[in-house]
Amino acid sequence: MHRDYDGADVLMNIESHGAVGAVPLRSPLTGRHDFGLVVQPRFPWAGIGPMLAEMGWLISPSPLKLPLLKRSERRVPLWVLSFMVLARFKALLDRLDRRFEVTTETRPAPKGRIEWTQYATRQMPRGDFLSVPCTFPDLSDDRLLKGAIRFAVEKQLRSLETQCEQGAFVHRLIAFAESLLLRVREVSARRPASGEVQGWFRRPMRTEVFFEGLQALDWTVEERGLAGVSDLEGIPWTML
């Protein structure tokens, strides 16, 4: 894409290449990114999906470090960005740090600090002497983050289930999403509170995988990573 001037008007020449995607355009009147350009494949999306599935999804959309599109593009099928988002969730779950969390539970043997008041008022009157309420630090996965991931994967799954008519390849993505749900089945799905995702972004010593996973989580919660189910700002992306 390049500009041209014929002596009277400023023109924009757009040439096709080997990439598809969506990019923001700056308005000549306001100077802000008020428009978006979607480059679609020469062959319809219905033909691109089966081809990518047969290739084992070796090629997937990549986000661009550009301002968000003013509106997401409804003509782009849901599955196009869903695969990129789900792949980021898988990488995040693979690298998810474990940390110590203070846990209170009833155990058959003492561990950590015994909650004597609860033991004396609840367990002993019932003769349940081998159920000891204890509070102790437990090394476990970040349950709040995993609950948010489950919320996002379920949201992606619901979106993909509306696209089954696109072809059998969508069922492979659905199976991929269901495999991720199995990895977070022990936690309850929870929508992150306002500002919670941004708080996770500020954690020290985080890797690129962690950042990209949180970014995909934010896209899904704000309905930007669903490729056009709302009129919110969309993600600029490209796929070669």
GROMACS elastic network, one bead per residue, 0.5 to 0.9 nm:
[ bonds ]
;  ai    aj funct       b0    kb
    1    12     6  0.69776   500
    1    13     6  0.56404   500
    1    15     6  0.62290   500
    1    16     6  0.88296   500
    2    11     6  0.85198   500
    2    12     6  0.58439   500
    2    13     6  0.54498   500
    2    14     6  0.68055   500
    2    15     6  0.88018   500
    3    10     6  0.69623   500
    3    11     6  0.56885   500
    3    13     6  0.60752   500
    3    14     6  0.88423   500
    4     9     6  0.83336   500
    4    10     6  0.57708   500
    4    12     6  0.60418   500
    4    13     6  0.69979   500
    5     8     6  0.70109   500
    5     9     6  0.57804   500
    5    11     6  0.59192   500
    5    12     6  0.86695   500
    6     9     6  0.59139   500
    6    10     6  0.68974   500
    6    11     6  0.77573   500
    7    10     6  0.80541   500
   16    19     6  0.80622   500
   16    39     6  0.83577   500
   17    20     6  0.81838   500
   18    41     6  0.87419   500
   18   239     6  0.87504   500
   18   240     6  0.60343   500
   19    39     6  0.77783   500
   19    40     6  0.86154   500
   19    41     6  0.78467   500
   19   238     6  0.66121   500
   19   239     6  0.55968   500
   20    38     6  0.76237   500
   20    40     6  0.54820   500
   20    41     6  0.59482   500
   20    61     6  0.89301   500
   20   237     6  0.83613   500
   20   238     6  0.56053   500
   20   239     6  0.53629   500
   20   240     6  0.64789   500
   21    37     6  0.83250   500
   21    38     6  0.58228   500
   21    39     6  0.52144   500
   21    40     6  0.67838   500
   21    41     6  0.87440   500
   21    61     6  0.78569   500
   21    62     6  0.89122   500
   21   236     6  0.72551   500
   21   237     6  0.51912   500
   21   239     6  0.59842   500
   21   240     6  0.86333   500
   22    36     6  0.68935   500
   22    37     6  0.56066   500
   22    39     6  0.61413   500
   22    40     6  0.85624   500
   22    69     6  0.79497   500
   22    72     6  0.89818   500
   22    73     6  0.81325   500
   22   234     6  0.87924   500
   22   235     6  0.76170   500
   22   236     6  0.50846   500
   22   237     6  0.53728   500
   22   238     6  0.64984   500
   23    35     6  0.87440   500
   23    36     6  0.56947   500
   23    37     6  0.53624   500
   23    38     6  0.65778   500
   23    39     6  0.84140   500
   23    64     6  0.81358   500
   23    66     6  0.75865   500
   23    67     6  0.84150   500
   23    68     6  0.81803   500
   23    69     6  0.67791   500
   23   235     6  0.82339   500
   23   237     6  0.67467   500
   23   238     6  0.82068   500
   24    33     6  0.59206   500
   24    34     6  0.74651   500
   24    35     6  0.58333   500
   24    37     6  0.61774   500
   24    38     6  0.88105   500
   24    66     6  0.74079   500
   24    67     6  0.66738   500
   24    68     6  0.67555   500
   24    69     6  0.50647   500
   24    70     6  0.74082   500
   24   236     6  0.68588   500
   25    32     6  0.81418   500
   25    33     6  0.52629   500
   25    34     6  0.65651   500
   25    36     6  0.52647   500
   25    37     6  0.67410   500
   25    69     6  0.81469   500
   26    29     6  0.87270   500
   26    30     6  0.79982   500
   26    31     6  0.57552   500
   26    32     6  0.51414   500
   26    34     6  0.60238   500
   26    35     6  0.65035   500
   26    36     6  0.84443   500
   27    30     6  0.55011   500
   27    31     6  0.50918   500
   27    32     6  0.55246   500
   27    33     6  0.59230   500
   27    34     6  0.56844   500
   27    35     6  0.67515   500
   28    31     6  0.55531   500
   28    32     6  0.80401   500
   29    32     6  0.82294   500
   30    33     6  0.83923   500
   30    34     6  0.81477   500
   31    34     6  0.83414   500
   32    35     6  0.86259   500
   33    36     6  0.77715   500
   33    67     6  0.73392   500
   33    68     6  0.81811   500
   33    69     6  0.73267   500
   33    70     6  0.69908   500
   34    69     6  0.76438   500
   34    70     6  0.56827   500
   34    71     6  0.87997   500
   35    69     6  0.69758   500
   35    70     6  0.61269   500
   35    71     6  0.80286   500
   36    69     6  0.56870   500
   36    70     6  0.66901   500
   36    71     6  0.74464   500
   36    72     6  0.84937   500
   36    73     6  0.84731   500
   36   236     6  0.87894   500
   37    69     6  0.86826   500
   38    73     6  0.74712   500
   38    75     6  0.89881   500
   38    76     6  0.85825   500
   39   238     6  0.88719   500
   40    43     6  0.83027   500
   40    44     6  0.79860   500
   40    45     6  0.81141   500
   40    76     6  0.81780   500
   41    44     6  0.63381   500
   41    45     6  0.70273   500
   41    48     6  0.80056   500
   42    45     6  0.88977   500
   43    46     6  0.81615   500
   43    47     6  0.64808   500
   43    48     6  0.70337   500
   44    47     6  0.55459   500
   44    48     6  0.66275   500
   45    49     6  0.61797   500
   45    76     6  0.79720   500
   45    77     6  0.74523   500
   45    80     6  0.88959   500
   45   166     6  0.87877   500
   46    49     6  0.57515   500
   46    50     6  0.73065   500
   46    77     6  0.89998   500
   46   166     6  0.62567   500
   46   167     6  0.73816   500
   47    50     6  0.59359   500
   47    51     6  0.66058   500
   48    51     6  0.52009   500
   48    52     6  0.62410   500
   48    53     6  0.87046   500
   49    52     6  0.52763   500
   49    53     6  0.62513   500
   49    54     6  0.87373   500
   49    79     6  0.84973   500
   49    80     6  0.82240   500
   49   166     6  0.81395   500
   49   167     6  0.76719   500
   49   169     6  0.65149   500
   49   170     6  0.80047   500
   50    53     6  0.50148   500
   50    54     6  0.61740   500
   50    55     6  0.86354   500
   50   167     6  0.71384   500
   50   168     6  0.75023   500
   50   169     6  0.56590   500
   50   170     6  0.86901   500
   51    54     6  0.52140   500
   51    55     6  0.63386   500
   51    56     6  0.88211   500
   51    57     6  0.86661   500
   51   169     6  0.88557   500
   52    55     6  0.50135   500
   52    56     6  0.63699   500
   52    57     6  0.50671   500
   52    58     6  0.71875   500
   52    59     6  0.69267   500
   52    60     6  0.83559   500
   52   169     6  0.83585   500
   53    56     6  0.50827   500
   53    57     6  0.54078   500
   53    58     6  0.85606   500
   53   168     6  0.89167   500
   53   169     6  0.56548   500
   53   170     6  0.86315   500
   53   172     6  0.78428   500
   54    57     6  0.74111   500
   54   169     6  0.83706   500
   55    58     6  0.60147   500
   55    59     6  0.80806   500
   56    59     6  0.83184   500
   57    60     6  0.64398   500
   57    83     6  0.85004   500
   59   239     6  0.72824   500
   59   240     6  0.74252   500
   60    80     6  0.78399   500
   60    81     6  0.81390   500
   60    83     6  0.70416   500
   60    84     6  0.60817   500
   60   238     6  0.87235   500
   60   239     6  0.62253   500
   60   240     6  0.82408   500
   61    80     6  0.70794   500
   61    81     6  0.64696   500
   61    83     6  0.80190   500
   61    84     6  0.59965   500
   61   237     6  0.63006   500
   61   238     6  0.55307   500
   61   240     6  0.79214   500
   62    81     6  0.87545   500
   62    84     6  0.72330   500
   62   236     6  0.86823   500
   62   237     6  0.54392   500
   62   238     6  0.54246   500
   62   239     6  0.61644   500
   62   240     6  0.89768   500
   63    66     6  0.85220   500
   63    84     6  0.88469   500
   63   235     6  0.69229   500
   63   236     6  0.58797   500
   63   238     6  0.64311   500
   63   239     6  0.88480   500
   64    67     6  0.85089   500
   64   235     6  0.79578   500
   64   236     6  0.54723   500
   64   237     6  0.50518   500
   64   238     6  0.69118   500
   65    68     6  0.89583   500
   65   236     6  0.77077   500
   65   237     6  0.85943   500
   66    69     6  0.86915   500
   66   235     6  0.86855   500
   66   236     6  0.65108   500
   66   237     6  0.87880   500
   67    70     6  0.88206   500
   67   235     6  0.82112   500
   67   236     6  0.73095   500
   68    71     6  0.82495   500
   68    72     6  0.88913   500
   68   233     6  0.59077   500
   68   234     6  0.56188   500
   68   235     6  0.53903   500
   68   236     6  0.59864   500
   69    72     6  0.63884   500
   69    73     6  0.87371   500
   69   232     6  0.87487   500
   69   233     6  0.53164   500
   69   235     6  0.60799   500
   69   236     6  0.62513   500
   70   231     6  0.85016   500
   70   232     6  0.73898   500
   70   234     6  0.65534   500
   71    74     6  0.89586   500
   71   228     6  0.80872   500
   71   230     6  0.82926   500
   71   231     6  0.54686   500
   71   232     6  0.55798   500
   71   234     6  0.53786   500
   71   235     6  0.88644   500
   72    76     6  0.88467   500
   72   224     6  0.71052   500
   72   226     6  0.88839   500
   72   227     6  0.63179   500
   72   229     6  0.79575   500
   72   230     6  0.71636   500
   72   231     6  0.61243   500
   72   232     6  0.63551   500
   72   233     6  0.56231   500
   72   235     6  0.70967   500
   72   236     6  0.89904   500
   73    76     6  0.58689   500
   73    77     6  0.88969   500
   73   227     6  0.64548   500
   73   228     6  0.51152   500
   73   229     6  0.86640   500
   73   231     6  0.85511   500
   73   234     6  0.72080   500
   74    77     6  0.73015   500
   74    78     6  0.85248   500
   74   227     6  0.67871   500
   74   229     6  0.68930   500
   74   230     6  0.82856   500
   74   231     6  0.88477   500
   75   227     6  0.86057   500
   75   228     6  0.76426   500
   76    79     6  0.84859   500
   76    80     6  0.70992   500
   76    81     6  0.88153   500
   76   227     6  0.62990   500
   76   228     6  0.71206   500
   77    80     6  0.58342   500
   77    81     6  0.81624   500
   77   163     6  0.79858   500
   77   166     6  0.86158   500
   77   226     6  0.87868   500
   77   227     6  0.66245   500
   77   228     6  0.79177   500
   78    81     6  0.63979   500
   78    82     6  0.63513   500
   78   159     6  0.69370   500
   78   160     6  0.67600   500
   78   162     6  0.88142   500
   78   163     6  0.72210   500
   78   225     6  0.85818   500
   78   226     6  0.56227   500
   78   227     6  0.50540   500
   78   228     6  0.70317   500
   78   229     6  0.79456   500
   79    83     6  0.62064   500
   79    84     6  0.89025   500
   79   159     6  0.82736   500
   79   160     6  0.63902   500
   79   163     6  0.75563   500
   79   170     6  0.70991   500
   79   173     6  0.78576   500
   79   226     6  0.78607   500
   79   227     6  0.77621   500
   80    83     6  0.62710   500
   80    84     6  0.75710   500
   80   226     6  0.86451   500
   80   227     6  0.72482   500
   81    84     6  0.53047   500
   81    85     6  0.63623   500
   81    86     6  0.87372   500
   81   225     6  0.61518   500
   81   226     6  0.65111   500
   81   227     6  0.59934   500
   81   237     6  0.87218   500
   82    85     6  0.50903   500
   82    86     6  0.60512   500
   82    87     6  0.84858   500
   82   156     6  0.66039   500
   82   157     6  0.88609   500
   82   159     6  0.85741   500
   82   160     6  0.77881   500
   82   173     6  0.82886   500
   82   225     6  0.66733   500
   82   226     6  0.62907   500
   82   227     6  0.76880   500
   83    86     6  0.51450   500
   83    87     6  0.60368   500
   83    88     6  0.86116   500
   83   173     6  0.68890   500
   83   176     6  0.88869   500
   84    87     6  0.52224   500
   84    88     6  0.63975   500
   84    89     6  0.88717   500
   84   216     6  0.83230   500
   84   225     6  0.88416   500
   85    88     6  0.52044   500
   85    89     6  0.64319   500
   85    90     6  0.88784   500
   85   153     6  0.89428   500
   85   156     6  0.84929   500
   85   213     6  0.78576   500
   85   215     6  0.88531   500
   85   216     6  0.53239   500
   85   217     6  0.78627   500
   85   219     6  0.83871   500
   85   220     6  0.80935   500
   85   225     6  0.69376   500
   85   226     6  0.89174   500
   86    89     6  0.50053   500
   86    90     6  0.63037   500
   86    91     6  0.87426   500
   86   153     6  0.72344   500
   86   156     6  0.79300   500
   86   173     6  0.86144   500
   86   176     6  0.78456   500
   86   177     6  0.67337   500
   86   180     6  0.82559   500
   86   216     6  0.81131   500
   87    90     6  0.51421   500
   87    91     6  0.63640   500
   87    92     6  0.86695   500
   87   176     6  0.89417   500
   87   213     6  0.87426   500
   88    91     6  0.51181   500
   88    92     6  0.61272   500
   88    93     6  0.86397   500
   88   209     6  0.74043   500
   88   210     6  0.87540   500
   88   212     6  0.64117   500
   88   213     6  0.50087   500
   88   214     6  0.85925   500
   88   215     6  0.88106   500
   88   216     6  0.66774   500
   88   217     6  0.88905   500
   89    92     6  0.50074   500
   89    93     6  0.61531   500
   89    94     6  0.85587   500
   89   149     6  0.71766   500
   89   152     6  0.89620   500
   89   153     6  0.80127   500
   89   180     6  0.79205   500
   89   212     6  0.85843   500
   89   213     6  0.54826   500
   89   214     6  0.84010   500
   89   216     6  0.73618   500
   89   217     6  0.78551   500
   90    93     6  0.51753   500
   90    94     6  0.61774   500
   90    95     6  0.87776   500
   90   180     6  0.67520   500
   90   213     6  0.83879   500
   91    94     6  0.50385   500
   91    95     6  0.63904   500
   91    96     6  0.84546   500
   91   209     6  0.64579   500
   91   210     6  0.81842   500
   91   212     6  0.89610   500
   91   213     6  0.73145   500
   92    95     6  0.52308   500
   92    96     6  0.56518   500
   92   209     6  0.59918   500
   92   210     6  0.57369   500
   92   211     6  0.87552   500
   92   212     6  0.80536   500
   92   213     6  0.54267   500
   92   214     6  0.82705   500
   93    96     6  0.50033   500
   93    97     6  0.87171   500
   93   146     6  0.81044   500
   93   149     6  0.87226   500
   93   180     6  0.84768   500
   93   183     6  0.80562   500
   93   184     6  0.88466   500
   93   213     6  0.87057   500
   94    97     6  0.89734   500
   95   209     6  0.76047   500
   95   210     6  0.76414   500
   96   141     6  0.72067   500
   96   142     6  0.77586   500
   96   146     6  0.88100   500
   96   210     6  0.77068   500
   97   140     6  0.87289   500
   97   141     6  0.65171   500
   97   142     6  0.72515   500
   98   139     6  0.64235   500
   98   140     6  0.52685   500
   98   142     6  0.63711   500
   99   138     6  0.79491   500
   99   139     6  0.53233   500
   99   140     6  0.56487   500
   99   141     6  0.62145   500
   99   142     6  0.68102   500
  100   137     6  0.56905   500
  100   138     6  0.51352   500
  100   140     6  0.61993   500
  100   141     6  0.83429   500
  100   142     6  0.88796   500
  101   136     6  0.82216   500
  101   137     6  0.53297   500
  101   138     6  0.52753   500
  101   139     6  0.63771   500
  101   140     6  0.68474   500
  101   141     6  0.87273   500
  101   142     6  0.83678   500
  102   135     6  0.68416   500
  102   136     6  0.55704   500
  102   138     6  0.61245   500
  102   139     6  0.88754   500
  103   134     6  0.81486   500
  103   135     6  0.55946   500
  103   136     6  0.55439   500
  103   137     6  0.60119   500
  103   138     6  0.63165   500
  104   115     6  0.89871   500
  104   133     6  0.70064   500
  104   134     6  0.55876   500
  104   136     6  0.65867   500
  104   137     6  0.87944   500
  105   132     6  0.81950   500
  105   133     6  0.56041   500
  105   134     6  0.56810   500
  105   135     6  0.66919   500
  105   136     6  0.86782   500
  106   109     6  0.86983   500
  106   110     6  0.89365   500
  106   131     6  0.57403   500
  106   132     6  0.51882   500
  106   134     6  0.60539   500
  106   135     6  0.87984   500
  107   110     6  0.67236   500
  107   111     6  0.77420   500
  107   130     6  0.77108   500
  107   131     6  0.55049   500
  107   132     6  0.51550   500
  107   133     6  0.62361   500
  107   134     6  0.69286   500
  108   129     6  0.87596   500
  108   130     6  0.51200   500
  108   131     6  0.50317   500
  108   132     6  0.59932   500
  108   133     6  0.88024   500
  109   130     6  0.69148   500
  109   131     6  0.73820   500
  109   132     6  0.63378   500
  109   134     6  0.89001   500
  110   113     6  0.77590   500
  110   114     6  0.65471   500
  110   131     6  0.88901   500
  110   132     6  0.61384   500
  110   133     6  0.78081   500
  110   134     6  0.65289   500
  111   114     6  0.70763   500
  111   132     6  0.86229   500
  111   133     6  0.87762   500
  111   134     6  0.59403   500
  111   135     6  0.73128   500
  111   136     6  0.66247   500
  112   134     6  0.62268   500
  112   135     6  0.57757   500
  112   137     6  0.76783   500
  113   116     6  0.87905   500
  113   133     6  0.85756   500
  113   134     6  0.54695   500
  113   135     6  0.51495   500
  113   136     6  0.63123   500
  114   117     6  0.88229   500
  114   118     6  0.89029   500
  114   119     6  0.80526   500
  114   132     6  0.70190   500
  114   133     6  0.59866   500
  114   135     6  0.64709   500
  114   136     6  0.88727   500
  115   118     6  0.55966   500
  115   119     6  0.61728   500
  115   120     6  0.87166   500
  115   132     6  0.77800   500
  115   133     6  0.55142   500
  115   134     6  0.56491   500
  115   135     6  0.71337   500
  116   120     6  0.59345   500
  116   121     6  0.84766   500
  116   132     6  0.85909   500
  116   133     6  0.77934   500
  116   134     6  0.87663   500
  117   120     6  0.51978   500
  117   121     6  0.61150   500
  117   122     6  0.83349   500
  118   121     6  0.52523   500
  118   122     6  0.56520   500
  118   123     6  0.72727   500
  118   132     6  0.88700   500
  118   133     6  0.70274   500
  119   122     6  0.55367   500
  119   124     6  0.62263   500
  119   125     6  0.89226   500
  119   129     6  0.83058   500
  119   131     6  0.80443   500
  119   132     6  0.63754   500
  119   133     6  0.63071   500
  120   123     6  0.61833   500
  120   124     6  0.52631   500
  120   125     6  0.72000   500
  121   124     6  0.64899   500
  121   125     6  0.64616   500
  122   125     6  0.59976   500
  122   126     6  0.68087   500
  122   128     6  0.84240   500
  123   126     6  0.54821   500
  123   127     6  0.63000   500
  123   129     6  0.61808   500
  123   130     6  0.83341   500
  123   131     6  0.66690   500
  123   132     6  0.76177   500
  123   133     6  0.86648   500
  124   128     6  0.57235   500
  124   129     6  0.58068   500
  125   128     6  0.76053   500
  126   129     6  0.81926   500
  127   130     6  0.86570   500
  128   131     6  0.58609   500
  128   132     6  0.86212   500
  129   132     6  0.72249   500
  140   143     6  0.78468   500
  141   144     6  0.88117   500
  141   145     6  0.85513   500
  141   146     6  0.77083   500
  142   145     6  0.54992   500
  142   146     6  0.61978   500
  142   147     6  0.86187   500
  143   147     6  0.59220   500
  143   148     6  0.85328   500
  143   187     6  0.65862   500
  143   188     6  0.87248   500
  144   147     6  0.51081   500
  144   148     6  0.63541   500
  144   149     6  0.87437   500
  144   187     6  0.83944   500
  144   188     6  0.89823   500
  144   190     6  0.78431   500
  144   192     6  0.83243   500
  145   148     6  0.50498   500
  145   149     6  0.62310   500
  145   150     6  0.86617   500
  145   190     6  0.89415   500
  145   192     6  0.83211   500
  145   197     6  0.89028   500
  145   200     6  0.86522   500
  146   150     6  0.61636   500
  146   151     6  0.86045   500
  146   184     6  0.63155   500
  146   187     6  0.69518   500
  146   188     6  0.85280   500
  146   189     6  0.80746   500
  146   190     6  0.88533   500
  147   150     6  0.50730   500
  147   151     6  0.62853   500
  147   152     6  0.87433   500
  147   184     6  0.73048   500
  147   187     6  0.56521   500
  147   188     6  0.55151   500
  147   190     6  0.52288   500
  147   191     6  0.77873   500
  147   192     6  0.84817   500
  148   151     6  0.50060   500
  148   152     6  0.62799   500
  148   153     6  0.86642   500
  148   188     6  0.86328   500
  148   189     6  0.61293   500
  148   190     6  0.52011   500
  148   191     6  0.56696   500
  148   192     6  0.58250   500
  148   217     6  0.77181   500
  149   152     6  0.50596   500
  149   153     6  0.60733   500
  149   154     6  0.85190   500
  149   181     6  0.88258   500
  149   184     6  0.78556   500
  149   189     6  0.76198   500
  149   190     6  0.83009   500
  149   191     6  0.88308   500
  149   214     6  0.89643   500
  149   217     6  0.67954   500
  150   153     6  0.51148   500
  150   154     6  0.60748   500
  150   155     6  0.84906   500
  150   180     6  0.81563   500
  150   181     6  0.63186   500
  150   183     6  0.89285   500
  150   184     6  0.61451   500
  150   185     6  0.78803   500
  150   187     6  0.79088   500
  150   188     6  0.74661   500
  150   189     6  0.51308   500
  150   190     6  0.74117   500
  150   191     6  0.89840   500
  151   154     6  0.53231   500
  151   155     6  0.62797   500
  151   156     6  0.88024   500
  151   188     6  0.82546   500
  151   190     6  0.55238   500
  151   191     6  0.59955   500
  151   192     6  0.85943   500
  151   221     6  0.84659   500
  152   155     6  0.50157   500
  152   156     6  0.62235   500
  152   157     6  0.85563   500
  152   189     6  0.83482   500
  152   190     6  0.87710   500
  152   191     6  0.79345   500
  152   216     6  0.87624   500
  152   217     6  0.62511   500
  152   218     6  0.88117   500
  152   220     6  0.59205   500
  152   221     6  0.65846   500
  153   157     6  0.60296   500
  153   158     6  0.86288   500
  153   177     6  0.64047   500
  153   178     6  0.82695   500
  153   180     6  0.73811   500
  153   181     6  0.68647   500
  153   217     6  0.88092   500
  153   220     6  0.85137   500
  154   158     6  0.61931   500
  154   159     6  0.86376   500
  154   177     6  0.78930   500
  154   178     6  0.85103   500
  154   181     6  0.75703   500
  154   189     6  0.83072   500
  155   158     6  0.52401   500
  155   159     6  0.64027   500
  155   160     6  0.87845   500
  155   220     6  0.73918   500
  155   221     6  0.83564   500
  155   226     6  0.88945   500
  156   159     6  0.51128   500
  156   160     6  0.62216   500
  156   161     6  0.86822   500
  156   174     6  0.88366   500
  156   177     6  0.76230   500
  156   220     6  0.74110   500
  156   225     6  0.85564   500
  156   226     6  0.71310   500
  157   160     6  0.50805   500
  157   161     6  0.61553   500
  157   162     6  0.89108   500
  157   173     6  0.85756   500
  157   174     6  0.62344   500
  157   177     6  0.61767   500
  157   178     6  0.76511   500
  158   161     6  0.51950   500
  158   162     6  0.68492   500
  159   162     6  0.55652   500
  159   163     6  0.71583   500
  159   226     6  0.71913   500
  159   229     6  0.85501   500
  160   163     6  0.51847   500
  160   164     6  0.69980   500
  160   170     6  0.69617   500
  160   171     6  0.83253   500
  160   173     6  0.76245   500
  160   174     6  0.64743   500
  161   164     6  0.57629   500
  161   170     6  0.81674   500
  161   171     6  0.82444   500
  161   174     6  0.71982   500
  162   165     6  0.78234   500
  163   166     6  0.55693   500
  163   167     6  0.80487   500
  163   170     6  0.68847   500
  164   167     6  0.60584   500
  164   168     6  0.71553   500
  164   169     6  0.85112   500
  164   170     6  0.58426   500
  164   171     6  0.67250   500
  165   168     6  0.79896   500
  165   170     6  0.83030   500
  166   169     6  0.79179   500
  166   170     6  0.68150   500
  167   170     6  0.58855   500
  167   171     6  0.77077   500
  168   171     6  0.53853   500
  168   172     6  0.71100   500
  169   172     6  0.51832   500
  169   173     6  0.67903   500
  169   174     6  0.88764   500
  170   173     6  0.50978   500
  170   174     6  0.62645   500
  170   175     6  0.86569   500
  171   175     6  0.61217   500
  171   176     6  0.85107   500
  172   175     6  0.50186   500
  172   176     6  0.61719   500
  172   177     6  0.86853   500
  173   177     6  0.62144   500
  173   178     6  0.85841   500
  174   177     6  0.50697   500
  174   178     6  0.61693   500
  174   179     6  0.86419   500
  175   179     6  0.61920   500
  175   180     6  0.87709   500
  176   179     6  0.51801   500
  176   180     6  0.65915   500
  176   181     6  0.89219   500
  177   180     6  0.51790   500
  177   181     6  0.64252   500
  177   182     6  0.89605   500
  178   182     6  0.64754   500
  179   182     6  0.52633   500
  179   183     6  0.69222   500
  180   183     6  0.52733   500
  180   184     6  0.69301   500
  180   185     6  0.88429   500
  181   184     6  0.53172   500
  181   185     6  0.59281   500
  182   185     6  0.51136   500
  182   186     6  0.83942   500
  183   186     6  0.78453   500
  184   187     6  0.58805   500
  184   188     6  0.82191   500
  184   189     6  0.87442   500
  185   188     6  0.73684   500
  185   189     6  0.88213   500
  187   190     6  0.89566   500
  190   193     6  0.87061   500
  191   221     6  0.74839   500
  192   195     6  0.79851   500
  192   196     6  0.59203   500
  192   197     6  0.67207   500
  192   221     6  0.79587   500
  193   196     6  0.53067   500
  193   197     6  0.77806   500
  194   197     6  0.76538   500
  194   198     6  0.86299   500
  195   198     6  0.52311   500
  195   199     6  0.63062   500
  195   200     6  0.89370   500
  196   200     6  0.64887   500
  196   201     6  0.88275   500
  197   200     6  0.51040   500
  197   201     6  0.64171   500
  197   202     6  0.89812   500
  197   214     6  0.69590   500
  197   215     6  0.86637   500
  197   217     6  0.80240   500
  197   218     6  0.68261   500
  198   202     6  0.66372   500
  198   214     6  0.87111   500
  198   218     6  0.87624   500
  199   202     6  0.52724   500
  199   203     6  0.69817   500
  200   203     6  0.54279   500
  200   211     6  0.89917   500
  200   214     6  0.77211   500
  201   204     6  0.84554   500
  201   206     6  0.82715   500
  201   210     6  0.85368   500
  201   211     6  0.67769   500
  201   214     6  0.71640   500
  201   215     6  0.87462   500
  202   206     6  0.86816   500
  203   206     6  0.66317   500
  206   209     6  0.81585   500
  206   210     6  0.60939   500
  206   211     6  0.70599   500
  207   210     6  0.52218   500
  207   211     6  0.64323   500
  207   212     6  0.87670   500
  208   211     6  0.50123   500
  208   212     6  0.60738   500
  208   213     6  0.84398   500
  209   212     6  0.52099   500
  209   213     6  0.60428   500
  209   214     6  0.86070   500
  210   213     6  0.51485   500
  210   214     6  0.62235   500
  210   215     6  0.85644   500
  211   214     6  0.52424   500
  211   215     6  0.61275   500
  211   216     6  0.87126   500
  212   216     6  0.62084   500
  212   217     6  0.85782   500
  213   216     6  0.51384   500
  213   217     6  0.62179   500
  213   218     6  0.86824   500
  214   218     6  0.61278   500
  214   219     6  0.85667   500
  215   218     6  0.50871   500
  215   219     6  0.62119   500
  215   220     6  0.87270   500
  216   219     6  0.50072   500
  216   220     6  0.62670   500
  216   221     6  0.86823   500
  216   225     6  0.69705   500
  217   220     6  0.52447   500
  217   221     6  0.62014   500
  217   222     6  0.85840   500
  217   225     6  0.85049   500
  218   221     6  0.51964   500
  218   222     6  0.60685   500
  218   223     6  0.82890   500
  218   224     6  0.81677   500
  218   225     6  0.83231   500
  219   222     6  0.52912   500
  219   223     6  0.58330   500
  219   226     6  0.78879   500
  219   234     6  0.87321   500
  219   235     6  0.80863   500
  220   224     6  0.59115   500
  220   226     6  0.65633   500
  221   224     6  0.77367   500
  221   225     6  0.82899   500
  222   225     6  0.78118   500
  222   232     6  0.77795   500
  222   233     6  0.89260   500
  223   226     6  0.56919   500
  223   227     6  0.80881   500
  223   228     6  0.80237   500
  223   229     6  0.71447   500
  223   230     6  0.67566   500
  223   231     6  0.89531   500
  223   232     6  0.71603   500
  223   233     6  0.87116   500
  223   234     6  0.85064   500
  224   227     6  0.64178   500
  224   228     6  0.71958   500
  224   229     6  0.82082   500
  224   230     6  0.78268   500
  224   231     6  0.88847   500
  224   232     6  0.66096   500
  224   233     6  0.64322   500
  224   234     6  0.51443   500
  224   235     6  0.62992   500
  225   228     6  0.80280   500
  225   234     6  0.74981   500
  225   235     6  0.69914   500
  226   229     6  0.61397   500
  226   230     6  0.83642   500
  226   234     6  0.88966   500
  227   230     6  0.84303   500
  227   234     6  0.72398   500
  227   235     6  0.79916   500
  228   231     6  0.70220   500
  228   232     6  0.81988   500
  228   234     6  0.74083   500
  229   232     6  0.86479   500
  230   233     6  0.85585   500
  231   234     6  0.81702   500
